[in-house]
Amino acid sequence: MSHGKEIPYGSWPTPLTAEVVIASATGLGGLAVDGADIVWSESRPEEAGRVQLVRRSASGETTELVPDAFSARTRVHEYGGAAWWTRDRVLWFANWSDQRLYRIGADGAAPVALTPEPQTPAGDRYADGDLRPDGAQLVCIREHHPPDGRGAVDVVNEIVTLDPHHPGTPTPIVTGPDFVAHPRFSPDSKRLCWIEWDHPNMSWDGTRLKVRRLDSGAESVLAGGPEESVLEPAWQADGSLAFISDRSGWWNLYRWDPVEDRIEALVETDADVGLPAWSLSGARYATLPDGRIVYAASRDGHDGLAVRRPDGTSTELPTPFSVIDDVRVAGEDGVVAIAASPIAEAAIVRIRLDGEPPAIETLRPPRDLSRYGVAPGYLSQPEAIDFPTAGGYRAHALFYAPVNPDMAPPADELPPLLVMIHGGPTAQAHPALQLGIQYWTTRGFAVVDVDYRGSNSYGREYRNLLRGAWGVADVEDCLAAARHLAREGRVDPERMCISGGSAGGFTVLAALARADTPFAAGADSYGIADLEVLAQDTHKFESRYLDRLIGPYPEQRERYVERSPIHHLDELRRPLIVLHGREDPVVPLSQSEMIVSALRANGAPVAYIVFDGEQHGFRQAPNIRRALEAELSFYAQVFGFELPAAEHIEPVEIENLIRP
């Protein structure tokens, strides 16, 4: 226990202000190796969320590649990813504003548009490209939104080819499936592989791995199906094809031998090498020139790194990291990756396997928090917990105790609890340093980040427990997490609140719309109030997602109505803050408008902020700051604690609130 100044929980002054959370905050995205260079993407809140690409030479010199007027970000599937690729210092990227594909030559000259201006603004979107080994052809995904389309039903996802050097009209070569991903040329340019899937499946439900001979056009399905998710195909130097499949119940690693036309398991483990493909980027394994495969595997919410030798044996590699992605070959004996730990934000690291233990070099470090007065003693470490929940199941979470070396609570006080709910809902809590969590723990909040049934990192069986049960199982598990911590005497049962965005926002609303809710307040960011409306008004990628999570619509309409918070306003009377981006294409603003209007009419306490220029999630620094401070001000008013005067936090207006 700290021996600092005695101040009530929630009111602790902290160096981790909202300004610090966003100061020099950069989201690291894709990572690529181009000869001796490393290239990565940076999402920059202080540049209005623009995505810049950075090249690091072998000498350590860094160069920004994309001119200020451009942003390397695609809208394919709305969640994007794989918006750029590079070879021999030539760069291809999808530009955010018009979604056209551009080329920047090795000389760094101004970007040249390779694809035509679409009839509909940003109507043709490109991603996930690959250059043929001889450099003569480019293949990528195109998502076409026709000018006279009827929304999601008329959007076409296809694989196209185009000239990689000169403007022209792309040629479709794979059409028909609802979705396609990861088109890749074989090393001899004789084959093309890709992943495809159809509604109502998402890519983590079931996909097909296909290969086409480019001389004859003959195609075959190598793996996958309605109940097998295949991800990340990657051609090997010998012409075989590696891929990830969850046919065993876990996303493990396999290889197809084209000579014998057979599939063999490369890595079999009770851990997930694969991750749900919300975005098109990311790589969880890489093959070294000598045949060793370095792979990340997630078990019980934590990533580890391992190496598989050509003889089939695997060894875990000791690293300090708990979250690992974008594993890429770098040289004869190493890989680069984006990695984070419970005490460090994401960094780009090089891991060399020629020593014991492996040598780790940081190529692009995380922020130096000491610049802002945030010493390691302020950081709360995630504690993995599991707890009983409804139906005899056990659910999982990461618990963060309140930590601040300068503060001490009154001896007879327990901390308020903030239950955090990840989006998706097929996603997970990440045990890496997140200042958005430490923002709360340094103020005296306990935080629990819940991996409810349906979360990944626990195998397909756990992931499938949410089928038909969204709005029930996730809610039960969040309630169970809060009650578990209250029973253990770790949090104040009278000051428990719940916060989430997107699918997490729906769970917030559903949890508050229960007569037996233990939560005193909640924060809903771009969440769903009416499932029936969402089933008829969202983007193509998720337009049939609810078939799996709830049931087919309209056949199961009663279930949609029953689970929609908008139909439980008699119970939904706890204070609620609602935050939403005005241009959200995934969860339309109307979802928040309807719940706020209903709560106002009902006389329930509600605060509401709409952010102009934001889509699904907040990417701009002023809006990220305002969202954090507004939620803090909201809880301060609900629970009656003081905020540090030095932060000058603008109070949020709460309608109909009777203050303590």
C-alpha positions in Angstrom: 0.0 0.0 0.0 1.2 3.5 -0.8 2.4 5.8 2.0 1.5 8.9 0.0 -1.0 11.6 0.8 -4.5 10.4 1.9 -7.1 11.4 -0.7 -10.3 9.5 -1.6 -10.2 7.1 -4.5 -11.1 8.7 -7.8 -9.8 12.1 -6.8 -6.1 11.3 -6.9 -4.0 13.8 -8.8 -1.9 12.1 -11.5 0.7 13.0 -14.0 -1.2 10.8 -16.5 -3.6 13.5 -17.7 -5.6 13.2 -20.9 -3.1 15.5 -22.5 -0.3 13.1 -21.7 -2.4 10.1 -23.0 -2.5 11.7 -26.4 0.9 13.5 -26.4 3.1 12.1 -29.1 0.7 9.1 -29.1 1.3 7.0 -32.3 -0.5 3.9 -33.3 1.8 1.5 -34.9 0.2 -0.5 -37.7 1.6 -2.5 -40.6 5.2 -3.5 -40.7 7.3 -4.6 -43.8 10.8 -5.5 -44.6 12.2 -4.1 -47.9 15.7 -5.3 -48.5 17.8 -3.9 -45.6 15.0 -1.3 -44.8 12.2 -1.6 -42.3 8.9 0.2 -43.2 6.0 0.8 -40.8 2.8 2.8 -40.5 2.0 5.4 -37.8 -1.5 6.6 -37.0 -1.1 10.1 -35.6 -3.8 11.6 -33.5 -2.1 15.0 -33.4 -2.3 15.0 -37.2 -6.0 14.5 -37.2 -5.5 10.7 -37.3 -3.5 10.7 -40.5 -1.5 7.6 -41.3 2.2 8.2 -42.2 4.6 5.6 -43.5 8.2 5.6 -42.1 11.2 3.9 -43.7 14.2 3.0 -41.5 17.5 2.3 -43.3 20.1 -0.2 -42.1 22.1 2.7 -40.7 19.1 3.7 -38.5 18.1 6.8 -40.5 14.3 7.3 -40.8 12.4 9.0 -43.6 8.7 9.8 -43.8 7.3 8.6 -47.1 3.8 10.0 -47.6 3.3 13.7 -48.4 1.2 15.7 -45.9 -1.8 15.8 -48.2 -2.1 12.0 -48.2 -2.9 9.3 -45.6 -2.1 5.7 -46.2 -5.4 4.2 -45.0 -8.0 2.1 -46.7 -11.7 1.7 -46.1 -12.0 -1.9 -47.3 -14.4 -3.7 -44.8 -14.4 -0.2 -43.1 -11.8 -1.5 -40.6 -9.1 -1.4 -43.3 -5.6 -2.8 -42.8 -3.0 -3.7 -45.4 -3.3 -0.3 -47.1 0.2 -0.3 -48.4 3.1 -2.5 -49.6 6.6 -2.0 -50.8 9.4 -3.6 -52.8 12.8 -2.2 -53.9 11.9 1.1 -52.3 8.9 1.5 -54.5 5.7 2.1 -52.5 2.0 1.4 -53.3 -0.7 2.7 -51.0 -4.4 3.4 -50.8 -5.1 7.1 -49.9 -7.8 7.8 -47.3 -9.6 10.8 -48.9 -10.3 9.2 -52.3 -9.4 5.6 -51.7 -7.5 5.4 -55.0 -4.3 3.4 -55.2 -1.1 5.4 -55.6 2.6 4.7 -56.4 5.6 6.5 -55.1 8.8 5.6 -56.9 12.2 4.8 -55.4 13.2 8.4 -56.1 10.5 9.6 -53.7 8.7 11.7 -56.3 5.1 12.8 -55.8 2.5 10.0 -55.6 0.9 9.0 -58.9 -2.6 7.6 -59.0 -2.7 4.2 -60.6 -6.4 3.6 -60.4 -9.2 5.8 -62.0 -11.4 8.2 -60.2 -14.5 6.2 -59.2 -18.0 7.3 -60.1 -18.9 7.5 -56.4 -16.5 9.4 -54.2 -14.2 6.8 -52.5 -16.4 4.2 -54.2 -13.5 1.9 -55.3 -11.3 0.9 -52.3 -8.1 -1.1 -52.5 -6.1 -3.1 -50.1 -4.0 -6.2 -49.4 -1.8 -6.2 -52.5 1.1 -8.3 -53.8 3.6 -7.7 -56.5 4.3 -10.7 -58.8 7.9 -11.9 -58.3 9.0 -10.6 -61.8 7.5 -7.2 -60.9 5.2 -7.1 -64.0 1.8 -7.3 -62.3 0.1 -6.2 -59.1 -2.8 -8.1 -57.5 -5.0 -6.7 -54.7 -8.5 -6.5 -53.3 -11.0 -4.0 -54.7 -14.2 -3.2 -52.9 -16.6 -1.5 -55.3 -19.5 0.7 -54.1 -21.7 1.3 -57.2 -23.2 4.8 -57.6 -26.7 3.5 -57.8 -26.2 0.8 -55.1 -28.7 -0.1 -52.4 -26.2 -0.1 -49.6 -24.4 -3.2 -48.4 -26.3 -5.6 -50.7 -24.7 -4.2 -53.8 -21.1 -3.8 -52.6 -18.8 -6.1 -54.6 -15.5 -7.5 -53.2 -13.2 -8.9 -55.7 -9.5 -9.6 -56.6 -8.1 -7.5 -59.4 -4.8 -7.1 -61.3 -3.3 -4.0 -62.6 -0.1 -2.5 -64.0 2.1 -1.7 -61.0 3.9 1.2 -62.7 1.4 3.1 -64.9 -2.2 4.3 -64.5 -4.8 2.0 -65.9 -8.1 0.1 -65.3 -7.9 -2.9 -62.9 -9.0 -6.3 -64.3 -11.2 -8.5 -62.0 -9.8 -12.0 -61.8 -11.8 -13.4 -58.8 -15.4 -12.5 -58.4 -18.4 -14.2 -56.8 -17.5 -14.8 -53.1 -18.9 -12.2 -50.7 -15.4 -11.5 -49.4 -11.8 -12.1 -50.5 -8.4 -11.6 -48.8 -4.7 -12.3 -49.0 -4.1 -12.8 -52.7 -0.5 -14.0 -53.1 1.6 -15.1 -56.0 3.7 -18.2 -55.7 7.5 -17.8 -55.9 7.5 -19.2 -59.5 4.5 -17.0 -60.5 2.6 -20.1 -61.6 0.0 -20.0 -58.9 -2.2 -17.5 -57.0 -3.7 -18.3 -53.6 -6.3 -16.3 -51.7 -8.9 -16.6 -48.9 -12.6 -16.3 -49.5 -15.8 -16.6 -47.5 -19.5 -15.9 -47.8 -22.3 -14.6 -45.6 -23.4 -15.2 -42.9 -19.8 -16.2 -41.9 -17.2 -13.9 -40.7 -13.6 -14.9 -41.4 -13.2 -16.4 -38.0 -16.3 -18.6 -38.6 -15.3 -20.3 -41.8 -13.3 -19.5 -44.9 -11.9 -21.3 -47.9 -8.2 -21.3 -49.0 -8.1 -21.5 -52.8 -5.3 -21.9 -55.3 -5.4 -21.2 -59.0 -3.0 -22.3 -61.7 -2.3 -19.2 -63.7 -1.5 -21.1 -66.9 -4.7 -23.2 -67.1 -7.0 -21.4 -64.7 -7.7 -24.6 -62.8 -8.7 -24.0 -59.2 -8.9 -26.1 -56.0 -10.0 -25.6 -52.4 -7.1 -26.7 -50.2 -8.7 -26.2 -46.8 -11.5 -24.5 -45.0 -15.3 -24.7 -45.0 -18.3 -23.4 -43.1 -16.8 -24.4 -39.8 -13.1 -24.1 -40.4 -11.4 -20.7 -40.4 -8.3 -20.5 -42.5 -6.1 -17.4 -42.4 -2.8 -16.0 -43.5 -1.6 -18.1 -46.4 2.1 -17.6 -47.2 4.1 -19.3 -50.0 7.3 -20.9 -48.9 10.6 -20.8 -50.9 10.1 -24.5 -51.9 6.7 -23.8 -53.5 4.6 -25.2 -50.6 2.0 -23.1 -49.0 1.7 -22.4 -45.2 -1.5 -21.3 -43.6 -3.3 -21.0 -40.3 -6.4 -23.2 -39.6 -8.5 -23.8 -36.5 -9.6 -27.3 -37.6 -8.1 -28.6 -34.3 -10.1 -26.1 -32.2 -7.1 -23.8 -32.1 -5.7 -21.6 -34.9 -2.5 -23.7 -35.6 -0.1 -23.8 -38.5 -0.2 -26.1 -41.5 1.5 -26.6 -44.9 0.2 -27.8 -48.3 2.7 -29.8 -50.4 1.8 -29.2 -54.0 3.9 -32.1 -55.3 2.1 -34.7 -53.1 -1.1 -32.6 -52.8 -1.3 -33.2 -49.0 -1.5 -31.1 -45.9 0.7 -31.6 -42.8 0.5 -29.9 -39.4 3.5 -27.7 -38.7 2.6 -26.4 -35.2 0.0 -28.2 -33.0 -0.6 -26.4 -29.7 -3.4 -25.4 -27.4 -2.9 -21.8 -28.3 -4.0 -19.5 -31.1 -1.4 -18.6 -33.7 -4.2 -16.8 -35.6 -6.2 -13.8 -34.6 -9.7 -12.7 -35.8 -9.2 -10.7 -39.0 -11.0 -7.5 -38.2 -8.4 -5.8 -40.3 -6.5 -7.1 -43.3 -3.0 -6.5 -41.9 -0.9 -8.4 -39.5 1.3 -11.5 -39.6 1.6 -14.1 -36.9 4.4 -16.1 -38.4 7.5 -15.8 -40.6 9.8 -18.4 -42.2 13.5 -17.9 -42.0 15.8 -18.8 -45.0 16.9 -22.0 -43.3 13.3 -23.2 -42.8 12.7 -22.3 -39.2 9.4 -20.7 -38.5 9.0 -18.0 -35.9 5.4 -17.6 -34.7 3.4 -15.8 -32.1 0.8 -17.8 -30.1 -1.9 -16.5 -27.8 -3.0 -18.5 -24.7 -5.3 -17.2 -22.0 -5.0 -13.7 -23.3 -1.2 -13.5 -23.5 1.0 -13.8 -26.5 4.3 -15.7 -26.6 6.9 -16.2 -29.3 8.3 -19.6 -30.4 10.4 -21.1 -33.1 9.7 -24.3 -35.1 12.7 -26.1 -36.5 12.7 -28.0 -39.7 12.7 -31.3 -37.7 9.3 -30.4 -36.3 10.3 -29.5 -32.8 9.3 -26.1 -31.3 10.8 -24.0 -28.5 9.4 -21.0 -26.8 11.5 -17.9 -27.0 12.0 -15.9 -23.8 10.9 -12.3 -24.4 9.3 -9.6 -22.2 6.4 -9.2 -24.6 2.7 -10.0 -23.9 1.3 -8.8 -27.3 3.0 -9.5 -30.6 2.0 -9.0 -34.2 3.5 -8.3 -37.7 6.2 -10.9 -37.4 8.4 -10.5 -40.5 11.7 -12.1 -41.6 14.7 -9.7 -41.2 18.0 -11.2 -42.4 19.3 -14.7 -42.1 18.7 -15.2 -38.4 16.0 -12.9 -37.1 12.6 -11.3 -37.4 11.1 -7.9 -36.7 7.8 -7.5 -35.0 5.5 -5.0 -33.3 5.5 -5.9 -29.7 4.3 -4.6 -26.3 4.5 -5.6 -22.7 2.6 -4.7 -19.5 5.1 -1.9 -18.8 5.8 -0.7 -22.3 3.6 0.5 -25.2 4.1 -1.0 -28.7 7.5 -0.8 -30.2 9.2 -2.2 -33.3 11.8 -4.7 -32.3 14.3 -6.9 -34.0 14.8 -10.4 -32.5 17.9 -12.3 -33.4 17.9 -16.0 -32.8 21.6 -16.6 -32.9 22.1 -16.4 -29.2 20.8 -17.7 -25.9 18.6 -15.9 -25.0 17.6 -14.2 -28.3 19.0 -10.7 -28.6 16.3 -8.0 -28.8 17.0 -4.6 -30.4 14.5 -1.8 -30.3 14.2 -0.1 -33.7 11.4 2.2 -33.0 10.9 2.7 -29.3 7.6 3.4 -27.4 7.0 6.8 -25.9 9.4 7.8 -23.1 6.8 8.4 -20.4 9.4 9.8 -18.0 9.2 12.9 -20.1 5.8 13.5 -18.7 6.6 12.6 -15.1 5.1 9.1 -15.4 7.6 6.7 -13.6 7.1 2.9 -13.5 5.7 3.2 -10.0 2.5 4.7 -11.5 1.8 1.7 -13.7 -0.8 -0.9 -12.6 0.1 -4.4 -13.8 -2.6 -6.6 -15.3 -3.6 -9.6 -13.2 -5.2 -12.5 -15.1 -8.3 -13.7 -13.3 -11.1 -16.1 -14.1 -14.4 -16.4 -12.3 -17.6 -18.4 -12.4 -20.4 -17.2 -14.6 -23.9 -18.3 -15.7 -24.4 -21.8 -17.1 -21.6 -23.3 -15.1 -19.0 -21.6 -17.3 -15.9 -19.7 -16.3 -15.0 -16.4 -17.9 -11.7 -14.4 -18.0 -10.5 -10.9 -17.4 -7.5 -8.7 -16.7 -7.7 -6.9 -13.3 -5.8 -3.6 -12.7 -5.6 -2.4 -9.1 -5.5 1.4 -8.5 -1.8 2.5 -8.2 -0.3 5.9 -7.5 2.9 6.2 -5.4 1.9 9.7 -4.3 -1.5 8.8 -2.9 -3.1 6.7 -0.2 -6.9 6.2 0.2 -8.7 6.4 3.5 -8.4 3.2 5.4 -12.1 2.4 5.3 -12.6 3.0 1.6 -12.7 0.6 -1.3 -12.0 1.8 -4.9 -14.7 2.4 -7.5 -14.6 -0.2 -10.3 -14.6 0.5 -14.0 -15.6 -2.6 -16.0 -14.2 -2.3 -19.6 -15.6 -4.2 -22.5 -13.7 -4.8 -25.7 -15.4 -4.3 -29.1 -16.0 -6.9 -31.7 -17.4 -8.7 -29.9 -15.0 -11.3 -31.4 -11.8 -9.7 -29.9 -10.0 -9.7 -26.6 -8.5 -7.6 -23.8 -4.8 -7.0 -24.4 -2.3 -7.3 -21.5 0.0 -4.5 -22.8 0.5 -1.1 -21.4 -2.5 1.1 -22.3 -2.5 4.6 -21.0 -6.3 4.7 -21.5 -6.5 2.2 -18.6 -3.7 3.8 -16.5 -5.6 7.1 -16.8 -8.1 5.5 -14.5 -5.9 3.4 -12.2 -3.6 6.4 -11.3 -6.7 8.3 -10.2 -7.8 5.5 -7.8 -10.1 3.5 -10.0 -9.9 -0.3 -10.2 -10.3 -1.5 -13.8 -11.3 -5.0 -15.0 -11.0 -5.7 -18.8 -13.3 -8.6 -19.5 -12.8 -11.4 -21.9 -16.4 -12.6 -21.9 -17.5 -15.8 -23.7 -16.9 -15.2 -27.4 -13.5 -13.6 -26.9 -10.5 -15.0 -28.7 -7.2 -16.4 -27.3 -9.1 -19.3 -25.6 -9.8 -21.5 -28.6 -12.7 -21.9 -31.0 -14.9 -23.6 -28.4 -14.8 -20.6 -26.1 -15.2 -18.3 -29.1 -18.3 -20.1 -30.3 -20.0 -19.8 -26.9 -21.3 -16.4 -28.0 -23.2 -17.8 -31.0 -26.8 -17.0 -30.5 -26.0 -15.6 -27.1 -24.9 -12.0 -27.7 -26.6 -9.7 -25.4 -26.9 -12.5 -22.9 -23.5 -14.3 -22.3 -21.4 -11.1 -22.6 -23.7 -9.3 -20.2 -23.7 -12.2 -17.7 -19.9 -12.4 -17.7 -19.5 -8.6 -17.2 -21.9 -8.7 -14.3 -20.1 -11.8 -12.9 -16.7 -10.1 -13.1 -18.0 -7.1 -11.1 -19.7 -9.2 -8.5 -16.7 -11.5 -8.2 -14.4 -8.5 -7.4 -17.0 -7.1 -5.0 -17.3 -10.4 -3.1 -13.5 -10.6 -2.8 -13.5 -7.1 -1.2 -11.4 -5.6 -3.9 -13.9 -2.9 -5.1 -16.8 -0.8 -3.7 -20.0 -2.6 -4.7 -21.9 0.8 -4.6 -19.5 2.5 -7.1 -19.3 0.1 -10.0 -19.5 1.4 -13.5 -19.2 -0.1 -17.0 -17.7 1.3 -20.2 -17.4 0.1 -23.8 -17.3 1.0 -27.4 -19.1 -0.4 -30.5 -20.1 -4.0 -29.6 -18.9 -3.1 -26.1 -21.2 -0.1 -26.1 -24.1 -2.5 -26.8 -23.1 -4.6 -23.8 -23.0 -1.5 -21.6 -26.5 -0.6 -22.6 -27.7 -4.2 -22.2 -26.1 -4.5 -18.8 -27.7 -1.3 -17.6 -31.1 -2.3 -18.9 -31.5 -5.0 -16.3 -33.4 -4.7 -13.1 -30.6 -6.6 -11.3 -27.7 -4.6 -12.7 -24.9 -3.9 -10.1 -23.7 -0.9 -12.1 -24.3 2.6 -10.9 -23.4 4.3 -14.2 -22.1 3.6 -17.7 -20.4 5.0 -20.7 -21.5 4.0 -24.2 -19.2 4.9 -27.1 -20.8 4.4 -30.5 -22.8 1.4 -29.3 -26.0 -0.3 -30.5 -29.4 0.5 -29.0 -31.6 -1.3 -31.5 -30.4 -4.6 -33.0 -33.2 -4.8 -35.4 -32.3 -1.5 -37.0 -28.6 -2.4 -37.1 -29.5 -5.7 -38.9 -30.9 -3.5 -41.7 -28.5 -0.6 -41.7 -24.8 -1.3 -41.5 -21.9 -1.9 -43.8 -21.4 -5.1 -45.8 -18.6 -6.7 -43.8 -20.9 -7.0 -40.7 -24.3 -7.0 -42.4 -24.9 -10.7 -41.6 -22.7 -10.9 -38.4 -25.8 -10.9 -36.2 -27.0 -14.1 -37.9 -24.3 -15.9 -35.9 -24.5 -13.8 -32.8 -28.3 -13.7 -32.4 -30.0 -15.6 -35.2 -31.2 -15.0 -38.8 -33.3 -11.9 -39.3 -36.2 -11.6 -39.7 -36.9 -15.2 -38.7 -35.6 -14.4 -35.2 -37.1 -11.0 -34.9 -38.5 -11.5 -31.5 -35.0 -12.2 -30.2 -33.7 -9.0 -31.7 -36.4 -7.0 -30.1 -36.0 -8.7 -26.7 -32.3 -8.1 -26.6 -32.4 -4.5 -27.8 -31.8 -2.0 -24.9 -34.2 0.5 -26.6 -37.0 -1.8 -25.6 -36.0 -1.9 -21.9 -36.2 1.8 -21.0 -38.1 1.1 -17.7 -34.9 -0.6 -16.4 -32.4 1.7 -18.1 -32.5 4.5 -15.6 -28.9 4.6 -14.3 -26.8 7.6 -15.4 -25.3 7.2 -18.9 -22.8 9.1 -21.0 -23.0 8.5 -24.8 -20.2 9.4 -27.2 -20.4 9.0 -31.0 -18.7 10.1 -34.2 -21.0 11.9 -36.6 -19.7 10.0 -39.7 -19.7 6.5 -38.3 -20.5 4.0 -41.2 -20.4 0.9 -38.9 -22.8 1.9 -36.1 -24.8 4.8 -37.5 -25.2 7.9 -35.3 -29.0 7.2 -35.2 -28.3 4.4 -32.8 -27.1 6.9 -30.2 -29.7 9.5 -31.1 -32.5 7.1 -30.4 -31.2 6.0 -27.0 -30.4 9.5 -25.9 -33.8 10.8 -27.0 -35.6 8.0 -25.2 -33.6 8.6 -22.0 -34.3 12.3 -22.1 -38.1 11.6 -22.6 -37.9 9.1 -19.7 -36.2 11.6 -17.4 -33.1 9.4 -16.9 -29.7 11.0 -16.3 -27.8 11.3 -19.6 -24.9 13.1 -21.1 -24.3 13.2 -24.9 -21.4 14.3 -27.1 -21.1 14.0 -30.9 -17.7 14.4 -32.5 -17.6 16.0 -35.9 -15.1 14.5 -38.4 -15.0 11.1 -36.6 -16.0 7.8 -37.8 -16.1 4.5 -35.9 -13.8 5.3 -33.0 -12.0 8.5 -32.2 -8.7 9.2 -34.0 -8.2 12.9 -33.6 -6.3 14.2 -30.6 -8.7 16.9 -29.3 -11.6 14.4 -29.5 -9.7 11.6 -27.7 -8.9 14.1 -25.0 -12.4 15.3 -24.7 -13.9 11.8 -24.6 -11.6 10.8 -21.7 -12.2 14.0 -19.7 -15.9 13.9 -20.3 -16.2 10.3 -19.0 -14.1 11.3 -16.0 -16.2 14.3 -15.3 -19.3 12.2 -15.7 -18.2 9.7 -13.0 -17.1 12.5 -10.7 -20.5 14.1 -10.8 -22.3 10.7 -10.4 -20.2 9.6 -7.4 -19.5 13.0 -5.9 -15.7 13.2 -5.9 -13.5 16.1 -6.7 -11.3 16.4 -9.8 -7.8 17.8 -9.6 -8.1 21.5 -10.2 -4.8 21.7 -12.1 -6.2 19.7 -15.0 -8.9 22.3 -15.8 -11.3 19.6 -17.0 -14.4 20.9 -18.7 -17.4 19.5 -16.9 -19.8 17.5 -19.0 -23.5 18.4 -18.8 -25.6 15.6 -17.3 -29.3 16.1 -17.9 -31.7 15.0 -15.1 -28.9 14.1 -12.6 -29.7 14.3 -8.9 -26.3 14.8 -7.4 -25.1 13.1 -4.3 
